[in-house]
Amino acid sequence: MEITKAELKDIPALCELLCILFMQEADFTPDADKQAEGLKLIISDPSVGFIVKAEDNGKILGMVNILYTVSTFIGGRAAVLEDMVVLPEVRGKDIGSQIIKKAEELAKEAGCMRITLLTDCDNTGGQRFYRRQGYTLSPMVPMRKML
């Protein structure tokens, strides 16, 4: 298995993974055209961030996005971790841990000093996974407004 940055040619397979993810998240509904456009924006512009994929024998098994921002609190570049998903049939085989480890290494190389993520409040399995990776709960409450 290889853990590498995603490329434009990977977008169809990444869209399939996002469909799986968005079907299980309360706030989202899959839309392959929108997901493909978002993935293209990330992959095409390294200043936005990057996508890490796990691939085995030509099949993409999992992915995660790292998007850049700036934190005035830490005085430097920070990252937002989004769209962490592994195919259901290969979960529990350490693929997610390997993807996150590679994403963290690349984020650190890019000058990121912190990674923040959101997970559904009822996604206890995901929260356990992130805790095992060293992430801690924040007392901050996410809010959003569609523009």
Sequence and secondary structure as in RCSB ss.txt:
>XXXX:A:sequence
MEITKAELKDIPALCELLCILFMQEADFTPDADKQAEGLKLIISDPSVGFIVKAEDNGKILGMVNILYTVSTFIG
GRAAVLEDMVVLPEVRGKDIGSQIIKKAEELAKEAGCMRITLLTDCDNTGGQRFYRRQGYTLSPMVPMRKML
>XXXX:A:secstr
 EEEE  GGGHHHHHHHHHHHHHH TT    HHHHHHHHHHHHH TTTEEEEEEEETTEEEEEEEEEEEEETTTT
EEEEEEEEEEE GGGTTSSHHHHHHHHHHHHHHHTT   EEE   TT HHHHHHHHHTT    S        
